[in-house]
Amino acid sequence: MSRAHVQYSLALAVAALTCAGARAALAGDAPTAPKAPAAKVEPAAPAGKAAAEEPKQASTVAVIAAPLFSDVFAATPVAKIEDEVITLRELTQALSSTHMTGGVPVAGSTASWQTVLDRLVTLRLMVVEARTMDLDDLPEVKQAIEEHSGQFLREYYKAKVTDDVKPDAAEVSRLLETTTREWKLVSASFKDKADADAVAKEIAAGKPFDAVVAQAVADKKADPPLTGDFVGAKKLLPEVVAAVEGLAVGAVSAPVKAGPSWALLRVVEIRNVEDAEERAKAEGRSVERLRTVKLRQHFEELSKKNAQIDRGLLKRVDLEAKVPGLEALAKDKRAFATIKGEAPITVGEVVLEISKAFFHGPDSAVREKRVNLQKEEALDKLLYRRLFLKAAIAAGLKDSEDYRVEMREFTQGLLVDVYAKKVIVPEIKVTDEDSKQYYDEHKSEFTTPQFFKLQTMGFRTVKSAQAALEKFRAGTDWAWMRANAEDQLAEADRKLELDGATTLSANTLDPGLAEAVAGTKAGDLRLYKHAAGGAYVVLVKEQIASALKPLDEVRSAIGKKVMGHVATRTFETWGKKLREHYRVRIYLTRIGNG
């Protein structure tokens, strides 16, 4: 998880019950919600300290004009909750995640920097409360922190090892040779594959493409050939690319299926063009491959220097044998590999690593003799993780500022997540009253649209359409009018052609047409002037009125929507309660220009 979102999205477990809730809880954009239930668990008072009011600011202060996104001021505290500090960098990250620029909300948002900072303070209060409750001493929390620490250090070290890797120019050129190639093609189209095959056979026998195709056109077996502009693979059908990518200039492809027809393609010219996007992709692929090579070489160097593998034991241990069996081997403490200054990698650890690959358990893999094949790969993975972590610590990365920031923010997010799940989430309840209130206030969400079956007849002018409308109302038959009415639009000019057989939702109709037929019933006629030209008589063949779905039918859907609102309100309620127990100091007073 990226550092920027650890304490904003992960930490908002309170609102994470719905996707919309997480954003709302941070940005403050949630609609008005039913009142949350009263909390049953009270915050733990800090040891030896009564609930503290926010202290008054010192009378003498220093005012610093700090650029909002400056690295120089990134670590500047903007708020402090007990000993927990919120930095300017954390605030700017939160502002970015809520679509704000310069502390000012974008159009349509009700958030302000004060609102966002207030949410951060609430999250940090939860961190303080979680520590007071000793949630950071829970085994699962310690394990998650240890695992994340190892993962981050390994990735950080790998990035350091491969920091100097550059793309290989020759490899990039080879990749671009394919991805930036464009062809100028002549295509001859045939309705029947047999005719295309016959022409292809003649060309293969040495007859000129132009002459053979010209004869096929004269025999009405092919359309006249077309010469296109240069075109790249991105704009060609995959089957066309497959047919021409190996051809030289002047060569002709085998027949290619192109829609309802078959085509023969002759390559007129080939070129490569400069494409910045494709070059970036090629360079990225080259760097990624070279990084993989370098990391593998580095792993082998670390293994040679720090590890000793018992190849004999690795060969002797049969993970597929019925005796002692895989379950017993999972507890086997014999060492497959020893590492200087570290605990060994045991048979049991390798068995557990292999077992992770089998979602439904390893039993079927044992029967199919697929487990022993994975011994060396699993041992390699374990060695890789252990050796790179050992090297990262030896390189001092655990003392780096990047590591400290990463682990601080991960731990904060984790503690809020655990605290919310244990204390706040159990308090979130959606009552029947909540559902009824939401239903009454959002009836449009649960109302089905009006449906129609419409028949249309188009005319060149409004006058002609109006005259036809009057004849229809006088009883003239629709079919007779279709055959005899003057000034009708030609079929090619009709922008609207409805036959009265298809059921259409009012929501999918052109707004002007929807307005014209609104409130109609079966048998009604309306006049509709199309924005693209022409006027139409519209006959309503059938109409199904819009209807409000019963509450019981939509109660489940409402529950999901209301849950986010209630979660946000509960989150805010707990923030207020925690403020009564801990000291909160806000240092930031203004964000603006100048």
C-alpha positions in Angstrom: 0.0 0.0 0.0 1.4 3.4 -0.9 2.5 5.5 2.0 0.1 8.3 1.0 -3.0 6.2 1.6 -2.1 4.1 4.6 -3.7 6.3 7.2 -6.4 7.7 5.0 -8.0 4.7 3.2 -6.8 1.7 5.2 -7.3 3.6 8.5 -10.9 4.5 7.6 -12.1 1.0 8.5 -15.1 2.8 10.1 -16.2 4.0 6.6 -14.7 1.1 4.6 -18.0 -0.9 4.9 -18.9 1.0 1.7 -16.7 2.3 -1.0 -18.2 5.7 -1.0 -17.9 5.9 2.8 -14.1 6.0 2.9 -13.9 9.1 0.7 -16.8 10.8 2.5 -15.2 10.2 6.0 -12.0 12.0 5.0 -13.4 14.6 2.6 -16.5 15.5 4.6 -18.7 15.2 1.5 -21.2 12.7 2.9 -24.9 13.6 2.6 -26.8 14.2 5.8 -27.3 10.9 7.5 -29.6 9.5 10.2 -28.2 9.9 13.6 -25.7 7.3 14.7 -26.6 5.0 17.7 -25.1 6.1 21.1 -21.7 4.5 21.7 -21.4 1.8 24.3 -17.7 1.8 24.8 -16.0 4.9 26.2 -12.5 6.0 25.4 -9.9 5.0 27.9 -8.6 7.9 30.0 -4.9 8.4 29.7 -3.1 7.0 32.8 -2.7 9.5 35.6 -4.3 12.4 33.6 -7.8 13.8 33.5 -9.4 14.8 30.2 -7.6 17.9 29.0 -8.9 21.0 27.3 -7.0 22.2 24.2 -4.5 24.6 25.6 -4.4 28.3 24.6 -1.7 29.1 22.1 1.3 31.0 23.3 1.0 34.8 23.0 4.2 35.1 21.0 4.3 33.1 17.7 6.5 32.8 14.6 4.7 33.0 11.3 6.4 31.1 8.5 5.5 31.3 4.9 5.9 27.6 4.0 5.3 26.5 0.4 2.6 23.9 0.7 4.3 21.2 -1.3 7.9 22.0 -0.4 10.2 19.2 0.7 12.0 21.7 3.0 8.8 22.1 5.1 7.4 18.6 4.6 8.2 17.5 8.2 6.8 20.7 9.8 4.1 19.9 12.4 0.7 21.3 11.6 -1.0 19.6 14.6 0.0 17.5 17.6 -2.1 15.0 19.5 -0.3 14.0 22.7 3.0 12.9 21.3 1.7 12.1 17.8 2.5 14.7 15.2 0.7 15.5 11.9 3.1 17.0 9.4 2.6 19.3 6.5 3.5 16.5 4.1 0.7 14.3 5.6 -1.8 17.1 5.2 -0.8 17.8 1.6 -1.1 14.2 0.8 -4.6 14.1 2.3 -5.6 17.2 0.4 -4.4 15.6 -2.9 -6.4 12.4 -2.1 -9.6 14.6 -1.7 -9.1 16.5 -5.0 -8.1 19.8 -3.4 -5.5 22.1 -4.8 -3.7 24.6 -2.6 -6.0 23.8 0.3 -9.0 24.9 -1.8 -11.7 22.3 -2.8 -12.4 21.7 -6.4 -15.8 22.5 -7.8 -18.5 20.3 -6.3 -16.6 19.5 -3.1 -17.6 20.8 0.3 -14.3 20.0 1.9 -11.8 22.5 3.1 -8.3 22.1 4.5 -9.7 22.6 8.0 -12.1 19.7 7.4 -9.4 17.4 6.1 -7.1 18.3 8.9 -9.9 17.6 11.4 -10.3 14.1 9.9 -6.5 13.6 10.3 -6.7 14.6 13.9 -9.5 12.2 14.5 -7.5 9.4 12.9 -4.5 10.3 15.0 -6.6 10.4 18.2 -7.6 6.8 17.4 -3.9 5.9 17.1 -3.3 7.4 20.6 -6.4 5.6 22.0 -5.2 2.3 20.4 -1.9 2.6 22.1 -3.6 3.4 25.4 -5.6 0.2 25.0 -2.3 -1.7 24.2 -3.6 -2.8 20.8 -0.1 -2.4 19.5 0.9 -5.4 21.7 -1.6 -7.7 20.0 0.2 -10.7 18.3 -1.6 -10.1 15.0 -0.6 -6.4 15.0 3.1 -7.2 15.8 3.1 -9.9 13.1 1.6 -7.5 10.5 4.2 -4.8 11.4 7.1 -7.3 11.2 5.9 -8.6 7.8 5.5 -5.1 6.4 8.9 -4.1 7.7 10.6 -7.0 6.0 8.7 -6.5 2.7 9.6 -2.8 2.6 13.3 -3.3 3.5 13.6 -6.0 0.8 12.0 -3.8 -1.9 14.0 -0.8 -0.7 17.2 -2.7 -0.9 16.4 -4.1 -4.3 15.7 -0.6 -5.6 19.1 0.5 -4.3 20.9 -2.5 -5.9 19.3 -1.8 -9.3 19.3 2.0 -9.1 22.0 2.3 -11.7 20.4 0.0 -14.3 19.9 1.7 -17.7 18.0 0.4 -20.7 20.1 -1.4 -23.3 20.1 0.6 -26.5 20.4 -2.4 -28.8 17.6 -4.2 -27.0 15.4 -1.1 -27.2 16.1 -0.8 -30.9 15.0 -4.4 -31.5 11.8 -3.9 -29.6 11.0 -0.7 -31.4 11.7 -2.4 -34.7 8.5 -4.3 -34.2 6.3 -2.0 -32.1 6.8 1.2 -34.3 6.6 -0.5 -37.7 4.0 0.8 -40.2 3.0 -0.7 -43.5 1.6 0.8 -46.7 -0.7 -1.9 -48.1 -2.7 -2.6 -51.2 -5.8 -4.8 -50.4 -8.0 -6.7 -52.8 -11.3 -7.9 -51.3 -13.1 -11.1 -52.3 -16.6 -12.2 -51.3 -15.7 -15.9 -51.6 -12.6 -17.5 -50.0 -12.3 -19.9 -53.0 -11.8 -16.9 -55.3 -9.2 -15.4 -53.0 -7.4 -18.8 -52.7 -7.3 -19.1 -56.5 -5.9 -15.6 -57.0 -3.3 -16.2 -54.2 -2.2 -19.5 -56.0 -1.7 -17.6 -59.3 0.4 -15.0 -57.6 2.5 -17.6 -55.8 3.1 -19.2 -59.2 4.7 -15.9 -60.3 1.9 -14.0 -62.0 1.9 -10.2 -61.2 -0.5 -9.1 -58.3 -1.9 -6.2 -60.3 -2.7 -8.3 -63.4 -4.3 -11.2 -61.5 -6.4 -8.9 -59.3 -7.5 -6.8 -62.3 -8.8 -10.0 -64.0 -10.6 -11.0 -60.8 -12.3 -7.5 -60.7 -13.3 -7.9 -64.4 -14.8 -11.3 -63.6 -16.7 -9.6 -60.7 -15.0 -11.9 -58.2 -13.2 -9.1 -56.4 -13.6 -5.4 -55.6 -11.2 -2.9 -57.1 -8.0 -2.9 -55.0 -7.4 -0.1 -52.5 -4.1 1.5 -51.5 -4.1 2.8 -47.9 -1.8 5.2 -46.1 0.9 4.0 -43.7 -0.7 2.3 -40.7 0.7 0.7 -37.6 -0.3 -2.4 -35.7 -2.4 -0.5 -33.2 -4.9 0.4 -35.9 -4.9 -2.9 -37.8 -6.9 -6.0 -37.0 -4.8 -8.6 -35.1 -5.3 -11.1 -38.0 -4.0 -8.5 -40.5 -0.9 -7.8 -38.4 -0.3 -11.6 -38.2 -0.5 -11.9 -42.0 1.8 -9.0 -42.9 4.3 -8.6 -40.1 6.7 -11.2 -41.6 6.4 -10.0 -45.2 9.0 -8.1 -47.2 8.2 -5.2 -49.5 6.4 -6.6 -52.6 5.2 -9.8 -50.9 1.5 -10.8 -50.8 -0.3 -12.3 -47.8 -2.4 -15.4 -47.7 -6.2 -14.7 -47.7 -7.2 -12.9 -44.5 -10.7 -12.9 -43.1 -11.8 -9.2 -42.9 -15.4 -8.9 -41.8 -17.7 -10.6 -44.3 -15.0 -10.6 -47.0 -11.5 -12.1 -47.6 -8.6 -9.9 -48.5 -5.2 -10.3 -50.1 -2.7 -7.8 -48.9 0.4 -6.7 -50.8 3.1 -4.8 -48.9 4.0 -1.6 -50.8 6.4 0.0 -48.3 7.5 -0.5 -44.7 8.8 2.2 -42.3 9.5 2.7 -38.6 8.3 5.9 -36.9 9.5 7.6 -33.8 6.9 7.0 -31.0 7.7 8.4 -27.6 5.2 6.2 -25.8 6.5 3.0 -27.5 10.1 4.1 -26.8 9.2 4.5 -23.1 7.6 1.1 -23.0 10.6 -0.5 -24.7 13.0 1.2 -22.3 10.9 0.1 -19.4 10.9 -3.6 -20.6 14.7 -3.5 -21.1 15.3 -2.0 -17.6 12.9 -4.5 -16.0 14.7 -7.4 -17.7 18.2 -6.1 -16.7 17.0 -5.5 -13.2 15.8 -9.1 -12.9 19.2 -10.3 -14.2 21.1 -8.1 -11.8 19.0 -9.1 -8.8 19.5 -12.8 -9.7 23.2 -12.3 -9.9 23.2 -10.4 -6.6 21.2 -13.2 -5.0 23.7 -15.8 -6.1 26.5 -13.6 -4.7 24.7 -13.3 -1.3 24.0 -17.0 -1.3 27.6 -17.9 -1.9 28.8 -15.5 0.8 26.2 -16.1 3.5 24.3 -19.4 2.9 25.1 -23.1 2.8 22.6 -25.5 1.2 22.5 -29.1 2.2 22.0 -30.5 -1.4 22.2 -34.1 -0.1 19.3 -33.6 2.3 17.4 -31.6 -0.3 17.6 -34.6 -2.6 16.9 -37.2 0.0 13.8 -35.7 1.5 10.7 -37.1 -0.3 7.8 -34.7 0.2 5.5 -37.1 -1.6 6.3 -40.2 0.5 3.4 -41.6 2.5 5.7 -42.0 5.5 6.3 -39.7 7.3 3.9 -37.7 5.2 3.7 -34.0 4.4 2.0 -33.1 7.6 4.8 -34.5 9.7 7.4 -33.0 7.4 5.8 -29.6 8.0 7.2 -29.8 11.6 10.7 -31.1 10.5 13.4 -29.0 12.0 16.3 -30.3 9.9 18.1 -27.5 8.0 17.9 -27.4 4.2 20.0 -24.2 4.4 22.0 -22.4 7.0 22.6 -18.6 6.9 25.4 -16.8 8.7 24.1 -15.1 11.8 20.5 -16.2 11.1 18.2 -19.1 11.9 18.4 -21.9 9.4 15.7 -22.6 6.7 14.2 -25.9 7.7 12.4 -28.7 5.9 9.2 -27.6 7.6 9.5 -24.0 6.4 9.9 -25.3 2.8 6.9 -27.5 3.1 4.8 -24.6 4.4 6.0 -22.4 1.5 5.1 -25.0 -1.0 1.7 -25.5 0.6 0.8 -21.8 0.0 0.7 -22.5 -3.7 -2.2 -25.0 -3.3 -5.4 -23.2 -2.6 -7.3 -26.5 -1.9 -4.5 -28.1 0.0 -1.5 -30.2 -1.2 -3.1 -33.6 -1.1 -3.9 -33.8 -4.8 -0.5 -32.3 -5.7 1.1 -35.1 -3.7 -0.9 -37.8 -5.5 0.0 -36.2 -8.9 3.7 -36.0 -8.0 3.9 -32.2 -8.2 5.3 -31.4 -4.8 9.0 -32.5 -5.0 9.3 -30.5 -8.2 8.9 -27.4 -6.2 11.4 -28.0 -3.4 14.2 -26.0 -4.9 12.0 -23.1 -6.1 10.4 -22.8 -2.6 13.9 -22.9 -0.9 15.1 -20.2 -3.4 12.1 -18.0 -2.4 12.8 -18.3 1.3 16.6 -17.7 0.8 15.8 -14.8 -1.4 13.6 -13.1 1.2 16.0 -13.9 4.1 19.2 -12.9 2.3 17.9 -9.6 0.9 16.4 -8.7 4.3 19.8 -9.4 6.0 21.6 -7.4 3.3 19.1 -4.5 3.7 19.7 -4.3 7.5 23.5 -4.6 7.0 23.3 -1.7 4.6 21.7 0.5 7.3 18.4 0.9 5.6 16.5 0.2 8.8 18.0 3.5 10.1 16.9 5.5 7.1 14.3 8.3 7.2 12.4 6.5 4.4 12.1 3.4 6.5 11.1 5.3 9.7 8.4 7.3 7.8 7.1 4.2 6.1 6.8 2.2 9.3 5.3 5.0 11.3 2.6 5.6 8.8 1.9 1.9 8.3 1.7 1.3 12.0 -0.6 4.3 12.5 -2.9 3.1 9.7 -2.9 -0.5 11.1 -3.7 0.7 14.7 -6.6 2.8 13.5 -7.9 -0.1 11.4 -7.7 -2.5 14.4 -9.2 0.1 16.8 -12.1 0.8 14.4 -12.9 -2.8 13.9 -12.8 -3.6 17.7 -14.5 -0.5 19.0 -16.3 1.6 16.4 -17.6 -0.8 13.8 -19.6 -2.8 16.4 -21.5 0.4 17.2 -22.5 0.9 13.6 -26.1 -0.2 13.2 -28.7 0.6 10.5 -32.2 0.7 12.0 -35.5 0.4 10.2 -36.0 4.0 10.9 -32.8 4.9 9.2 -33.8 2.9 6.1 -37.3 4.5 6.0 -35.8 8.0 6.3 -33.4 7.3 3.4 -36.2 5.8 1.3 -38.5 8.8 1.9 -35.7 11.3 1.1 -34.4 9.5 -2.1 -37.6 8.1 -3.7 -36.3 8.9 -7.2 -33.5 6.4 -6.7 -36.1 3.6 -6.3 -38.5 4.7 -9.0 -38.6 2.7 -12.2 -38.7 4.9 -15.4 -41.6 5.1 -17.8 -41.4 2.6 -20.6 -42.8 3.0 -24.2 -43.3 1.2 -27.5 -43.2 4.0 -30.1 -43.8 4.1 -33.8 -42.6 7.0 -35.9 -43.1 8.5 -39.3 -40.6 11.2 -40.5 -41.3 14.3 -42.6 -39.2 17.0 -44.1 -41.0 19.9 -42.5 -43.0 20.5 -39.3 -45.9 21.7 -41.5 -46.1 18.3 -43.3 -45.8 16.4 -40.0 -48.5 18.5 -38.5 -50.8 17.8 -41.4 -50.1 14.1 -41.1 -50.8 14.2 -37.3 -54.2 15.7 -38.0 -55.1 13.0 -40.5 -54.0 10.3 -38.0 -56.3 11.9 -35.4 -59.1 11.9 -37.9 -58.7 8.1 -38.2 -56.4 7.6 -41.3 -54.6 4.3 -41.3 -50.9 4.3 -40.4 -50.0 1.9 -43.2 -51.9 3.9 -45.8 -50.2 7.1 -44.7 -46.8 5.4 -44.9 -47.5 4.4 -48.5 -49.2 7.6 -49.6 -48.3 10.7 -47.5 -46.2 13.3 -49.2 -43.0 15.0 -48.1 -41.8 12.0 -46.1 -38.1 11.7 -45.3 -36.1 9.3 -47.5 -35.0 6.2 -45.5 -31.4 7.4 -45.6 -32.4 10.8 -44.1 -34.4 9.4 -41.1 -32.6 10.2 -37.8 -35.4 8.3 -35.9 -36.9 5.1 -37.0 -39.1 3.2 -34.5 -41.3 0.3 -35.4 -43.4 0.1 -32.3 -42.1 -3.4 -31.4 -39.2 -2.5 -29.1 -39.7 -1.5 -25.5 -37.7 1.7 -24.6 -37.0 3.3 -21.3 -37.7 7.0 -21.0 -34.2 7.3 -19.6 -32.6 6.1 -22.9 -34.7 8.3 -25.2 -33.4 11.6 -26.7 -34.3 14.3 -24.1 -36.5 16.1 -26.6 -38.4 12.9 -27.5 -38.7 11.9 -23.8 -40.2 15.3 -23.1 -42.6 15.0 -26.1 -44.0 11.6 -24.9 -44.0 12.3 -21.1 -47.4 11.7 -19.5 -48.8 10.0 -22.6 -50.9 6.8 -22.7 -51.3 4.1 -25.4 -52.9 5.5 -28.6 -51.7 9.1 -28.1 -49.9 11.0 -30.9 -47.2 13.6 -30.6 -45.2 15.8 -32.9 -41.4 15.8 -32.4 -38.9 18.0 -34.2 -35.5 16.3 -34.3 -32.4 18.4 -33.6 -30.6 16.9 -36.6 -33.4 17.8 -38.9 -36.9 16.5 -39.8 -40.2 16.4 -37.9 -41.8 13.2 -36.8 -45.2 11.9 -35.9 -44.9 9.7 -32.9 -47.5 7.1 -32.0 -47.5 5.7 -28.5 -48.3 2.0 -29.1 -47.8 1.0 -25.5 -46.9 2.8 -22.2 -45.8 1.4 -18.8 -46.0 4.0 -16.1 -43.1 4.7 -13.8 -43.5 3.1 -10.3 -42.0 3.5 -6.9 -40.5 0.1 -5.7 -41.8 -1.0 -2.3 -39.5 -0.4 0.7 -39.2 -4.1 1.5 -38.0 -4.7 -2.1 -35.1 -2.2 -1.8 -34.3 -2.5 1.9 -31.1 -4.4 1.3 -29.8 -1.9 -1.2 -30.8 1.0 1.2 -28.9 -0.7 4.0 -25.7 -0.6 2.0 -26.1 3.0 1.2 -27.1 4.1 4.7 -24.3 2.1 6.3 -21.8 4.5 4.7 -23.6 7.5 6.1 -24.0 6.0 9.6 -20.4 5.0 9.6 -19.3 8.5 8.8 -21.5 9.9 11.5 -20.2 7.3 14.0 -16.6 8.1 13.0 -17.2 11.8 13.7 -19.0 11.1 17.0 -16.0 9.1 18.2 -13.7 11.8 17.1 -15.5 14.2 19.4 -15.4 11.8 22.3 -11.7 11.2 22.0 -11.0 14.9 21.9 -12.4 15.1 25.4 -9.7 12.7 26.7 -6.6 13.8 24.8 -4.8 17.1 24.3 -5.0 18.4 20.7 -2.9 21.3 19.5 -3.4 22.9 16.0 -0.5 24.9 14.7 -1.7 25.7 11.2 -4.0 28.7 11.0 -4.2 29.6 7.3 -3.5 28.2 3.8 -3.5 30.7 1.0 -1.5 32.8 -1.4 1.0 35.3 -0.2 
